[in-house]
């Protein structure tokens, strides 16, 4: 096995890792601002880690679709475990599911960048960020509207 080192290759890898990193920042900022369990450090690390694993996988297995599918499968499973750690169950409710889903989506961003599918990476980043930004307030309105009223809340 011969290792190719050259500035062109290194710059290509650096470009991909930086693109994955930057595309994760808006979601990371949103989760940090909302004081969630994962934030500014977690999301860029997930995106760059997934990107790096796919880059290594492509270099090791080449264009073998079965082998690349196994790389992606392993990433999906591993990121699922990281996301699972963001979910906290209290009584009859679970919190952190949006953060867990966003972690999983951020892994997809990194993988898409590594496969040079920048259009997919950008769309996933936009959809993740838009969903967190737009539906957070809507979720709050729905909860407040359908919250059972206590005796103290009733008008005099």
Secondary structure as UniProt FT lines:
FT   HELIX           7..33
FT   TURN            34..35
FT   TURN            40..41
FT   HELIX           42..61
FT   TURN            62..63
FT   HELIX           65..86
FT   STRAND          88..90
FT   TURN            91..92
FT   STRAND          93..95
FT   HELIX           97..114
FT   TURN            115..116
FT   HELIX           118..145
FT   HELIX           151..153
//
